[in-house]
Amino acid sequence: MKRILQAFLFIIGIVLFAFVIKAVGFERLTVIFPALAGWGWTVFLFYLFMCFWDVLGWRILFDHQWIKKLNLWKLYWIRMVGEAVNNITPFIDVAGEFLKVVLVEKQLHVAKKSAVAAGVMSRSALLFAEIIFVVAGLAFASFVPSVPGILRVALIAAFIFCIAAGVLLIRTQKKGLFMTLISWVEHFGIDPKIFIRFHTSLQVIDLEIAKFYRHEVGRLWVSIGLHLIGWVSGGFEIFFMLRLLGVEVSLFEAVILESMIQLICTASFFIPGNLGVQEGGLALILGVMGVQPSLGVALSLMKRARQIIWTGIGFFVWGIFQLNDLKTVGTKS
């Protein structure tokens, strides 16, 4: 049933994607090619800058005994590998998080318990930062005069929901994240095997996270701040991409637009790759801004091209890690 549901949702995404492309007209999307000609393709390199802040936000959440020993450059590429796997994972992107823990343990020789706790807290800090980013974007967008009344109501509803989600996550982590999740999935008759892949005591990890909230909350706020810079820098990427497409927007408008994109992608997590939804959402938002909707779809395709490129690079780096592990094993033997 799981595979059938995944296939069904993927087909829905393909249909939505095709519908949006047909609605705006494929010929209007060819503007992408001259935009990326010459030095235009270098806009894809901005992703490296965006990732840098997330790596710093992740690194600061490791135990003090590990922080000074962590190779920042290697941690950076471990994150790239994990995100590459997340990009091809249907539904909730957790497979890459498991891989990050494994690579941190193997490549950086960090204790698994600490790697898992830091990974969970980093993912939480990333989510908290996203909630702050989206809530701020919703607050500004709801006051834009050109926004239709019904859309304004939806923005306010999303604003309230995001705040409630953040509060719920904090309470759940303080109570015991993994134990709470296991009780939930067991209540619905779902096998909780996914939570035991770490092969370590989940109760111990819950205690580590709870201890973090009691004694290290300052570092959590620093991590949230670093992740927030990463989210905001996504608006810079959109600013440059839209300029390449010939759209005159302010940097502030680009940041607000990025916050709306993240809200759309989060809300449509059940559609693999947010196919069609991201394109349609950007077409709608830019249309409200008075920009040709087809340029919203073109922007989405540019972001997908960047994602494909860096996903491929992430898997290439993973291959290098595996080759190095084989060489190490061969040397020891």
C-alpha positions in Angstrom: 0.0 0.0 0.0 2.9 2.4 0.8 4.4 1.9 -2.7 1.0 2.3 -4.3 0.4 5.5 -2.4 3.8 6.9 -3.3 3.3 6.1 -7.0 -0.2 7.6 -6.9 1.1 10.9 -5.3 4.0 11.0 -7.8 1.6 10.7 -10.7 -0.5 13.5 -9.2 2.6 15.6 -9.0 3.5 14.9 -12.6 -0.1 15.8 -13.8 0.0 19.0 -11.8 3.5 19.9 -13.2 2.3 19.2 -16.8 -0.8 21.2 -16.3 1.0 24.3 -15.0 3.6 24.1 -17.8 0.8 23.9 -20.4 -1.1 26.7 -18.7 1.7 29.2 -18.9 3.0 28.0 -22.2 6.3 26.1 -22.7 7.6 28.6 -25.2 7.5 31.3 -22.5 9.8 29.2 -20.3 12.7 29.3 -22.8 13.7 32.5 -21.2 15.7 30.3 -18.8 18.3 29.5 -21.4 19.5 33.0 -22.2 19.3 33.8 -18.5 21.8 31.1 -17.6 24.1 31.8 -20.6 27.5 33.3 -20.1 28.1 33.8 -16.3 24.4 33.4 -15.5 24.9 29.8 -14.4 27.1 31.0 -11.5 23.8 31.8 -9.6 23.8 28.0 -8.7 27.0 28.5 -6.7 25.1 30.7 -4.2 23.7 27.5 -2.7 27.2 26.9 -1.2 26.8 30.1 0.8 23.3 29.1 1.9 24.5 25.7 3.2 27.4 27.2 5.1 25.1 28.8 7.7 23.2 25.5 8.3 26.5 23.7 8.8 27.5 26.2 11.5 24.1 25.9 13.1 24.6 22.1 13.2 28.2 22.2 14.4 27.4 24.3 17.5 25.0 21.7 18.8 27.5 19.0 19.3 28.8 18.2 22.8 31.7 20.6 23.8 34.1 17.6 23.7 33.4 17.1 20.0 33.1 20.7 18.6 36.8 21.5 18.6 37.6 18.1 17.0 35.1 18.5 14.2 36.5 19.1 10.7 34.2 21.9 9.5 35.0 21.2 5.8 34.2 17.5 6.1 31.1 18.3 8.1 30.0 20.6 5.3 30.2 17.8 2.7 28.5 15.3 5.0 25.6 17.7 5.1 25.6 18.0 1.3 25.5 14.2 1.1 22.6 13.9 3.5 20.6 16.6 1.7 21.2 14.9 -1.6 19.6 11.8 -0.2 16.8 13.9 1.3 16.1 15.4 -2.1 15.2 12.0 -3.6 13.3 10.7 -0.6 9.5 10.8 -1.0 7.3 12.3 1.7 9.3 13.3 4.8 13.0 13.8 4.2 14.5 11.7 7.0 16.7 9.2 5.1 19.4 11.8 4.7 19.3 12.5 8.5 20.1 8.8 9.2 23.0 9.0 6.7 24.4 12.1 8.3 24.6 10.3 11.7 26.4 7.4 10.1 28.9 9.6 8.3 29.5 11.8 11.3 30.3 8.6 13.3 32.5 7.1 10.6 34.2 10.1 9.1 34.5 12.3 12.2 34.6 9.6 14.9 31.9 11.1 17.0 30.0 8.9 19.4 26.6 7.8 17.9 24.6 9.1 20.9 26.1 12.6 20.4 25.7 12.5 16.7 22.0 11.6 16.9 21.3 14.2 19.6 23.1 16.9 17.6 21.3 15.9 14.4 17.9 16.0 16.1 18.5 19.3 17.7 19.9 20.8 14.5 16.9 19.6 12.5 14.7 21.2 15.3 16.6 24.4 15.1 16.3 24.4 11.4 12.5 24.0 11.7 12.3 26.7 14.4 14.2 29.0 12.1 11.9 28.1 9.2 8.8 28.8 11.4 10.2 32.2 12.4 11.1 32.9 8.7 7.7 31.9 7.4 5.8 33.7 10.2 7.6 36.9 9.5 6.9 36.5 5.8 3.2 35.8 6.4 3.0 38.9 8.7 4.4 41.2 6.0 2.5 39.5 3.1 -0.8 39.8 4.9 -0.5 43.6 4.9 0.2 43.9 1.1 -2.8 45.8 -0.4 -2.8 43.8 -3.6 -3.4 40.5 -1.8 -7.0 39.3 -2.3 -9.2 39.0 0.8 -9.6 35.2 0.8 -5.8 34.8 0.4 -5.3 37.2 3.3 -7.4 34.9 5.5 -5.4 31.9 4.4 -2.2 33.8 5.3 -3.4 34.6 8.8 -4.6 31.0 9.3 -1.1 29.7 8.2 0.4 32.3 10.6 -1.5 30.8 13.5 -0.8 27.2 12.5 3.0 27.8 12.2 3.2 29.3 15.7 1.1 26.4 17.2 3.4 23.9 15.4 6.5 25.5 16.9 5.1 25.4 20.4 4.0 21.8 20.0 7.5 20.7 18.9 9.1 22.4 21.9 6.7 20.7 24.3 7.2 17.3 22.6 11.0 17.5 22.8 11.0 18.5 26.4 8.7 15.5 27.1 10.7 13.1 25.1 10.6 13.3 21.3 11.3 9.7 20.3 9.2 8.1 23.0 6.3 10.4 22.1 6.7 9.6 18.4 6.8 5.8 19.1 3.7 6.0 21.2 1.9 7.9 18.4 2.8 5.5 15.6 2.0 2.5 17.8 -1.4 4.1 18.6 -2.2 4.2 14.9 -1.0 0.6 14.4 2.2 1.5 12.6 5.4 -0.5 13.1 7.9 1.9 14.7 11.0 0.1 13.3 12.2 3.3 11.6 13.0 4.7 15.0 15.4 1.9 16.0 17.7 2.3 13.0 20.2 4.3 15.1 20.8 1.1 17.2 21.2 3.1 20.4 18.9 3.9 23.3 16.3 6.3 22.3 15.6 7.0 25.9 19.2 8.2 26.3 18.9 10.5 23.3 15.6 11.9 24.7 17.5 12.6 27.9 20.3 14.3 26.0 17.8 16.6 24.2 16.0 17.4 27.4 19.3 18.2 29.1 20.1 20.5 26.2 16.9 22.5 26.8 17.7 22.8 30.5 21.4 23.7 30.4 22.3 24.6 26.7 19.3 26.6 25.5 21.6 29.5 24.6 23.4 27.4 22.0 20.1 26.4 20.6 19.2 30.0 20.0 22.5 30.7 18.4 21.9 27.7 16.1 18.4 29.0 15.3 19.9 32.3 14.4 22.5 30.7 12.1 19.8 28.6 10.4 17.7 31.7 10.0 20.5 33.5 8.1 20.5 30.4 5.9 16.8 30.8 5.2 17.1 34.5 4.5 20.0 33.9 2.2 17.6 31.9 0.1 15.9 35.2 -0.7 19.2 36.5 -2.1 19.3 33.5 -4.4 15.7 34.3 -5.6 16.7 38.0 -6.0 19.6 37.0 -8.4 17.5 34.5 -10.3 14.7 36.9 -10.9 17.2 39.6 -12.0 18.6 37.1 -14.5 15.0 36.5 -15.7 14.6 40.3 -16.2 12.2 40.8 -13.2 12.9 43.9 -11.1 12.2 43.1 -7.5 13.6 44.5 -4.3 15.8 42.3 -2.0 13.0 42.5 0.7 10.4 41.3 -1.8 12.7 38.4 -2.8 13.1 37.3 0.9 9.3 37.4 1.4 8.9 35.4 -1.7 11.3 32.8 -0.4 9.4 32.5 2.8 6.2 31.8 0.8 7.9 29.2 -1.2 9.0 27.4 2.0 5.5 27.5 3.3 4.1 26.0 0.0 6.8 23.2 0.0 6.2 22.3 3.6 2.4 22.2 3.1 2.8 19.9 0.0 5.4 17.6 1.6 3.2 14.5 0.6 3.8 15.3 -3.1 7.2 13.9 -4.1 9.5 16.9 -4.9 6.5 19.2 -4.5 6.0 18.6 -8.2 3.5 21.0 -9.8 2.7 22.6 -6.4 5.9 24.7 -6.3 5.4 25.8 -9.9 1.8 26.7 -9.5 2.5 28.5 -6.2 5.2 30.6 -7.6 3.1 31.4 -10.7 0.2 32.5 -8.3 2.5 34.6 -6.0 4.3 36.4 -8.8 0.9 37.0 -10.5 -0.3 38.7 -7.4 2.9 40.8 -7.4 2.0 41.9 -10.9 4.7 39.8 -12.6 4.0 37.4 -15.5 3.1 34.0 -14.0 5.2 32.2 -16.5 8.3 33.8 -14.9 7.3 32.2 -11.6 7.4 28.8 -13.2 10.7 29.7 -14.8 12.0 30.6 -11.4 10.9 27.2 -10.0 12.6 25.4 -12.9 15.8 27.2 -12.2 15.6 26.2 -8.5 15.0 22.6 -9.6 18.0 22.7 -11.9 20.2 23.9 -9.0 18.8 21.1 -6.8 19.5 18.4 -9.4 23.1 19.7 -9.9 23.9 19.7 -6.2 22.1 16.4 -5.5 24.4 14.9 -8.1 27.5 16.4 -6.5 26.3 15.2 -3.1 26.1 11.6 -4.4 29.5 12.0 -6.0 31.0 13.1 -2.6 29.3 10.1 -0.9 31.0 7.9 -3.4 34.4 9.4 -2.5 33.7 8.8 1.2 32.9 5.1 0.5 36.1 4.7 -1.6 38.2 6.2 1.2 36.6 3.8 3.6 37.5 0.9 1.4 41.1 2.1 1.1 41.3 2.4 4.9 40.0 -1.1 5.3 42.4 -2.4 2.7 45.3 -0.7 4.4 44.5 -2.1 7.8 44.1 -5.6 6.4 
